[in-house]
Amino acid sequence: MRNKDMLLIPGPTPVVDEIYDALSSETYAHTDPRFVKVFKNSLEQTKKLFNTNGEVFVVAGSGTLAMEMAIINTVAPGEKLLVISHGYFGDRFIPLAKAFGIQVETIQAEWGQHVRKEVVEEKLASGDFKAVTVTHVDTSTGIMANLDELVPAVKKSGALFILDGVCAAAAIEEDMQKAYGGPSYTIDVVLTGSQKAIGVPPGLAIVAFGPRALAAREAITEVHGYYTDIKNWLPIMQDPGKYYATPPVNMIYAFNKGMELVMAEGLSERYRRHAALGKAVRAGLIVYGMKPLASEAIAAPTLSCVLYPEGVNDVEFRKRLAERGMVIAGALASLAGKAFRIGHMGNATEEMFVKALQIVGETLNEMGHEANIEKAVAEFTKIYHAR
């Protein structure tokens, strides 16, 4: 990779040369048949990623825009939305929905813990909820939601299941035709962005709508959005040669190449690689006396929130790592200064994390905290190759 730094934050993630090359290709007109062919291919691959029999929407914007598109096209003002939150980004659905006059109720887990399905079932029995949002991996905590439990709990109530896959798509299975305990117990909406496990620079909002979600949009008389109304984008997604709003041509080039790399690796292998990488990174850091916030049973394959050993100064630690070319993220809210977040997804490699563990160990030793680098790397390598 031509990257000078190891960007190991929760996103953006490392970008490989093939994607940079695609991004820097000649900019064609957005209706040029050569661009239309690329756009069509990227949409076809996106449908395969989510295995949807509905429609996908790829537009200029961020994951937050994708969240907005998912909500306003399925839940009308005055209708009820239940937010199941495992952290900061689950909570983001609350003000977003309120901004559009949607009634919001919330189940919030203690940071580092799961929301139990029994609590969800009890809450859904008490009210007529149009939809439920679940963040597959919360970027603030590194908690991975248990879809095997939550999808059936939601779907048997009749509510739509909206999955925030920003920090999960292309690293963890998000199959929209998979039945979770019943033939109609499927995910209705998945949303994500280009900059995380897909491994493309930031700039694209990506949303997949299943048949029930598309029907929900048809039933809404008026959507309080224009750019975010999927009915305005639907003709373009079905025929990218048509015009609604100018697509980000070069970002589509990059996205298409990123999706080609995802599919070339194979989804099953990609999911196995990410699961192994997450476990291995956490195991290596534990050797240094660091403690992941999430227990291994609910920890995400894509990123980890890791508590410092006693006496490690957060700002100094991350500054020293950055001086060595390794960039990680600070923790959020009540965990700020007490933990850091490290991404291990997308185009990140085994070699990167061997180097990362060495840098972390050297930095800890310099700061007066004993760190056995050889043992940490050996633990990482053993677990990663056990997949």
C-alpha positions as CSV (number, residue, x, y, z in Angstrom):
1,M,0.0,0.0,0.0
2,R,1.1,3.6,-0.7
3,N,-0.3,4.7,2.7
4,K,2.4,6.3,4.9
5,D,0.5,5.7,8.1
6,M,-1.2,2.6,9.4
7,L,-4.7,4.0,9.8
8,L,-6.1,1.6,12.5
9,I,-9.1,3.7,13.6
10,P,-12.7,2.6,13.3
11,G,-12.9,4.3,9.9
12,P,-11.7,5.4,7.5
13,T,-9.7,2.2,7.0
14,P,-6.6,1.4,5.0
15,V,-7.0,1.9,1.2
16,V,-5.1,-0.4,-1.2
17,D,-3.4,0.8,-4.4
18,E,-6.0,-0.7,-6.7
19,I,-8.7,1.4,-5.1
20,Y,-6.5,4.6,-5.3
21,D,-5.8,3.9,-8.9
22,A,-9.6,3.5,-9.6
23,L,-10.3,6.7,-7.7
24,S,-7.8,8.6,-9.8
25,S,-9.2,7.4,-13.2
26,E,-10.4,9.9,-15.8
27,T,-13.7,11.5,-14.8
28,Y,-16.3,10.6,-17.4
29,A,-19.7,12.2,-17.7
30,H,-22.2,10.7,-15.4
31,T,-24.3,9.5,-18.3
32,D,-21.4,8.2,-20.3
33,P,-21.9,4.5,-21.1
34,R,-18.5,3.7,-19.8
35,F,-19.4,5.1,-16.4
36,V,-22.9,3.6,-16.5
37,K,-21.4,0.2,-16.9
38,V,-19.2,0.6,-13.9
39,F,-22.1,2.0,-11.8
40,K,-24.3,-1.0,-12.8
41,N,-21.6,-3.4,-11.8
42,S,-21.1,-1.8,-8.4
43,L,-24.9,-2.0,-7.7
44,E,-25.0,-5.7,-8.8
45,Q,-22.2,-6.5,-6.4
46,T,-23.9,-4.6,-3.6
47,K,-27.0,-6.7,-4.1
48,K,-24.9,-9.8,-3.8
49,L,-23.2,-8.5,-0.6
50,F,-26.6,-8.2,1.1
51,N,-28.3,-11.0,-0.8
52,T,-31.3,-8.8,-1.2
53,N,-34.3,-9.4,-3.5
54,G,-35.1,-5.7,-3.1
55,E,-33.2,-2.7,-4.1
56,V,-29.9,-1.0,-3.2
57,F,-29.2,2.7,-3.2
58,V,-25.6,4.1,-3.5
59,V,-25.5,7.9,-3.2
60,A,-23.0,10.6,-2.3
61,G,-23.0,11.0,1.5
62,S,-22.0,9.5,4.8
63,G,-23.3,6.7,7.0
64,T,-25.4,9.3,8.8
65,L,-27.2,10.1,5.5
66,A,-27.8,6.4,5.1
67,M,-29.3,6.2,8.6
68,E,-31.6,9.1,7.6
69,M,-32.7,7.4,4.3
70,A,-33.4,4.2,6.2
71,I,-35.7,5.9,8.7
72,I,-37.6,8.4,6.8
73,N,-38.5,6.0,4.0
74,T,-40.0,3.4,6.4
75,V,-41.4,5.3,9.4
76,A,-43.8,8.3,8.9
77,P,-44.1,11.3,11.2
78,G,-46.1,10.3,14.3
79,E,-45.3,6.6,13.9
80,K,-43.3,4.8,16.6
81,L,-39.6,3.7,16.3
82,L,-37.8,1.6,18.9
83,V,-34.1,2.2,19.1
84,I,-32.0,-0.7,20.5
85,S,-28.7,0.9,21.4
86,H,-25.3,-0.6,22.4
87,G,-23.5,2.7,22.5
88,Y,-23.0,6.2,21.1
89,F,-23.9,5.4,17.5
90,G,-27.0,3.5,18.4
91,D,-28.1,6.6,20.3
92,R,-27.7,8.7,17.1
93,F,-31.0,7.3,15.8
94,I,-32.8,9.1,18.6
95,P,-32.3,12.8,17.6
96,L,-32.4,11.8,13.9
97,A,-35.9,10.3,14.2
98,K,-37.1,13.1,16.4
99,A,-36.0,15.7,13.8
100,F,-38.7,14.1,11.4
101,G,-41.5,14.0,14.0
102,I,-41.1,10.3,14.6
103,Q,-42.0,9.0,18.1
104,V,-38.9,7.4,19.6
105,E,-38.5,5.0,22.5
106,T,-35.2,3.4,23.4
107,I,-33.6,0.4,25.1
108,Q,-30.0,1.3,26.0
109,A,-27.5,-1.2,27.2
110,E,-24.8,-0.4,29.7
111,W,-21.7,0.3,27.7
112,G,-19.9,-3.0,27.1
113,Q,-23.1,-5.1,27.6
114,H,-25.8,-6.5,25.4
115,V,-29.5,-5.7,25.3
116,R,-31.3,-8.9,26.2
117,K,-34.0,-10.2,23.8
118,E,-36.4,-10.6,26.7
119,V,-36.3,-6.9,27.3
120,V,-36.9,-6.2,23.6
121,E,-39.9,-8.6,23.5
122,E,-41.4,-7.0,26.6
123,K,-41.0,-3.5,25.1
124,L,-42.4,-4.5,21.7
125,A,-45.5,-6.0,23.4
126,S,-46.2,-2.7,25.1
127,G,-46.6,-0.6,22.0
128,D,-47.3,-0.5,18.2
129,F,-43.8,0.1,16.8
130,K,-43.5,0.5,13.0
131,A,-39.7,-0.3,13.0
132,V,-36.8,-1.2,15.2
133,T,-33.2,-0.1,14.7
134,V,-30.2,-2.2,15.7
135,T,-26.6,-1.2,15.2
136,H,-24.8,-4.4,14.2
137,V,-21.5,-3.2,15.6
138,D,-21.4,0.0,17.7
139,T,-18.2,1.9,16.8
140,S,-18.0,3.4,20.3
141,T,-18.0,0.1,22.2
142,G,-17.0,-2.7,19.9
143,I,-20.2,-4.6,20.8
144,M,-21.7,-6.8,18.2
145,A,-25.5,-7.3,18.3
146,N,-26.8,-10.8,18.4
147,L,-29.0,-11.0,15.3
148,D,-30.0,-14.6,15.9
149,E,-31.8,-13.4,19.0
150,L,-32.9,-9.9,18.0
151,V,-34.3,-10.5,14.5
152,P,-36.9,-13.0,15.7
153,A,-37.7,-10.9,18.7
154,V,-38.5,-7.9,16.5
155,K,-40.1,-9.7,13.5
156,K,-42.7,-11.6,15.5
157,S,-44.1,-8.3,16.6
158,G,-44.6,-7.2,13.0
159,A,-42.1,-4.4,13.1
160,L,-39.5,-3.7,10.4
161,F,-36.0,-4.6,11.3
162,I,-33.5,-1.9,10.3
163,L,-29.8,-2.8,10.7
164,D,-27.1,-0.2,10.9
165,G,-24.2,-2.1,9.2
166,V,-21.8,0.9,9.0
167,C,-19.1,-0.9,11.0
168,A,-20.0,-4.4,9.9
169,A,-21.0,-4.7,6.2
170,A,-18.5,-6.8,4.2
171,A,-16.9,-8.1,7.4
172,I,-19.9,-9.8,9.1
173,E,-22.8,-11.6,7.4
174,E,-25.8,-9.4,6.7
175,D,-27.9,-11.6,4.5
176,M,-31.3,-10.1,3.9
177,Q,-32.9,-13.3,2.7
178,K,-31.7,-15.4,5.7
179,A,-34.6,-16.5,7.8
180,Y,-33.9,-16.1,11.6
181,G,-36.3,-18.8,13.0
182,G,-39.2,-18.2,10.6
183,P,-39.7,-17.7,6.9
184,S,-40.6,-14.0,7.3
185,Y,-38.1,-13.3,10.0
186,T,-35.6,-11.4,7.8
187,I,-33.7,-8.1,7.9
188,D,-35.7,-5.4,6.1
189,V,-33.1,-2.6,5.7
190,V,-29.3,-2.6,5.9
191,L,-27.3,0.6,5.8
192,T,-23.6,1.3,5.6
193,G,-20.9,3.6,4.3
194,S,-17.9,3.1,2.0
195,Q,-15.1,3.8,4.4
196,K,-15.1,0.9,6.9
197,A,-14.9,-2.8,6.1
198,I,-15.5,-2.2,2.4
199,G,-12.2,-0.4,2.5
200,V,-13.0,2.6,0.2
201,P,-12.4,6.3,1.1
202,P,-15.4,8.1,2.8
203,G,-18.0,9.5,0.5
204,L,-20.8,7.0,-0.2
205,A,-24.0,6.2,1.7
206,I,-25.2,2.7,0.9
207,V,-28.7,1.4,1.8
208,A,-30.4,-1.9,0.9
209,F,-34.2,-2.1,1.1
210,G,-36.0,-5.5,1.2
211,P,-39.5,-5.9,-0.2
212,R,-41.3,-5.1,3.1
213,A,-39.3,-1.9,3.4
214,L,-40.0,-0.9,-0.1
215,A,-43.7,-1.5,0.5
216,A,-43.5,0.7,3.6
217,R,-42.2,3.5,1.5
218,E,-45.0,3.1,-1.0
219,A,-47.5,3.4,1.9
220,I,-46.1,6.7,3.2
221,T,-48.0,9.6,1.6
222,E,-45.2,12.2,2.0
223,V,-41.6,11.8,2.9
224,H,-39.9,14.8,4.6
225,G,-36.9,14.6,2.3
226,Y,-36.0,15.2,-1.3
227,Y,-32.4,14.0,-1.8
228,T,-33.1,11.2,0.8
229,D,-36.4,10.0,-0.7
230,I,-35.6,6.6,-2.2
231,K,-38.5,7.0,-4.8
232,N,-36.4,9.8,-6.4
233,W,-33.4,7.5,-6.6
234,L,-35.2,4.3,-7.6
235,P,-35.2,5.0,-11.4
236,I,-31.5,5.7,-11.3
237,M,-30.6,2.6,-9.3
238,Q,-32.6,0.5,-11.9
239,D,-31.0,2.4,-14.8
240,P,-27.8,4.4,-13.9
241,G,-27.9,6.0,-17.3
242,K,-30.8,8.2,-16.1
243,Y,-30.4,11.4,-14.2
244,Y,-31.6,12.6,-10.8
245,A,-28.6,14.1,-9.0
246,T,-25.0,13.9,-10.2
247,P,-23.4,10.8,-8.8
248,P,-19.8,11.1,-7.4
249,V,-18.2,9.5,-10.5
250,N,-14.7,8.8,-9.2
251,M,-16.1,7.5,-5.8
252,I,-18.2,5.0,-7.8
253,Y,-15.0,3.9,-9.6
254,A,-13.4,3.3,-6.2
255,F,-16.4,1.6,-4.8
256,N,-16.7,-0.7,-7.7
257,K,-13.1,-1.7,-7.3
258,G,-13.5,-2.2,-3.6
259,M,-16.5,-4.4,-4.1
260,E,-14.7,-6.4,-6.8
261,L,-11.9,-7.1,-4.2
262,V,-14.5,-8.1,-1.6
263,M,-16.1,-10.6,-4.0
264,A,-12.8,-11.9,-5.2
265,E,-11.8,-12.8,-1.6
266,G,-15.2,-14.5,-1.2
267,L,-17.7,-13.5,1.5
268,S,-17.3,-16.7,3.6
269,E,-13.6,-16.4,3.7
270,R,-13.8,-12.6,4.4
271,Y,-16.1,-13.2,7.4
272,R,-13.7,-15.9,8.7
273,R,-10.7,-13.6,8.3
274,H,-12.3,-10.7,10.2
275,A,-13.5,-13.0,13.0
276,A,-10.0,-14.4,13.4
277,L,-8.3,-11.0,13.1
278,G,-10.5,-9.5,15.8
279,K,-9.8,-12.3,18.3
280,A,-6.1,-12.3,17.5
281,V,-5.7,-8.5,18.0
282,R,-7.5,-8.6,21.3
283,A,-5.4,-11.6,22.5
284,G,-2.2,-9.8,21.6
285,L,-3.2,-6.6,23.5
286,I,-4.3,-8.6,26.5
287,V,-0.7,-9.8,26.8
288,Y,0.2,-6.1,27.5
289,G,-2.3,-5.9,30.4
290,M,-5.0,-4.2,28.3
291,K,-8.6,-5.3,28.6
292,P,-11.2,-5.2,25.8
293,L,-14.4,-3.5,26.9
294,A,-16.6,-6.3,25.4
295,S,-16.3,-9.9,26.4
296,E,-15.1,-12.2,23.6
297,A,-18.6,-13.6,23.3
298,I,-20.0,-10.3,22.1
299,A,-16.9,-8.6,20.8
300,A,-16.9,-7.4,17.2
301,P,-14.7,-8.7,14.4
302,T,-14.2,-5.2,13.0
303,L,-13.0,-3.0,15.9
304,S,-12.2,-3.1,19.6
305,C,-12.5,-0.7,22.5
306,V,-9.6,-1.4,24.8
307,L,-9.1,-0.2,28.4
308,Y,-5.6,0.9,29.3
309,P,-3.5,-0.6,32.1
310,E,-3.3,1.5,35.2
311,G,-1.2,4.6,34.7
312,V,-1.1,4.9,30.9
313,N,-1.8,8.4,29.7
314,D,-4.2,8.2,26.7
315,V,-3.1,11.4,24.9
316,E,0.6,10.7,25.3
317,F,0.2,7.0,24.3
318,R,-1.7,7.8,21.1
319,K,0.7,10.7,20.3
320,R,3.7,8.4,20.6
321,L,2.0,5.8,18.3
322,A,1.2,8.4,15.7
323,E,4.9,9.5,15.7
324,R,5.7,5.9,14.7
325,G,3.1,5.9,12.0
326,M,0.3,4.1,13.8
327,V,-3.0,5.9,14.2
328,I,-5.7,4.7,16.6
329,A,-8.7,6.5,18.0
330,G,-9.6,7.7,21.5
331,A,-12.7,6.4,23.3
332,L,-15.9,8.3,23.5
333,A,-18.1,9.7,26.3
334,S,-17.4,8.3,29.8
335,L,-14.6,6.1,28.4
336,A,-12.6,9.1,27.1
337,G,-9.1,9.0,28.4
338,K,-9.6,5.5,29.8
339,A,-9.6,3.5,26.6
340,F,-8.7,3.6,22.9
341,R,-10.4,2.1,19.9
342,I,-8.6,0.1,17.2
343,G,-10.0,-0.9,13.9
344,H,-9.2,-4.3,12.4
345,M,-11.2,-4.5,9.2
346,G,-11.3,-4.1,5.4
347,N,-7.9,-4.1,3.8
348,A,-6.0,-4.4,7.1
349,T,-3.5,-7.3,7.0
350,E,-1.8,-9.7,9.3
351,E,1.5,-7.9,8.7
352,M,0.1,-4.6,9.7
353,F,-1.0,-6.0,13.1
354,V,2.3,-7.8,13.8
355,K,3.9,-4.4,13.3
356,A,1.2,-2.6,15.3
357,L,1.7,-4.9,18.3
358,Q,5.4,-4.3,18.1
359,I,4.9,-0.5,18.1
360,V,2.4,-0.7,21.0
361,G,4.9,-2.8,23.0
362,E,7.8,-0.5,22.3
363,T,5.7,2.5,23.3
364,L,4.6,0.9,26.5
365,N,8.1,0.0,27.4
366,E,9.2,3.6,26.7
367,M,6.5,4.9,29.0
368,G,7.6,2.6,31.8
369,H,5.1,-0.2,31.4
370,E,6.6,-3.7,30.9
371,A,5.5,-5.2,27.7
372,N,6.5,-8.7,26.3
373,I,6.4,-8.0,22.6
374,E,7.5,-11.5,21.5
375,K,4.7,-13.1,23.5
376,A,2.1,-10.7,22.2
377,V,3.0,-11.3,18.6
378,A,3.1,-15.0,19.1
379,E,-0.3,-15.0,20.7
380,F,-1.7,-12.9,17.8
381,T,-0.2,-15.2,15.2
382,K,-1.3,-18.4,16.9
383,I,-5.0,-17.3,17.1
384,Y,-5.1,-15.7,13.6
385,H,-3.8,-18.8,11.9
386,A,-6.1,-21.1,13.8
387,R,-9.1,-20.0,11.7
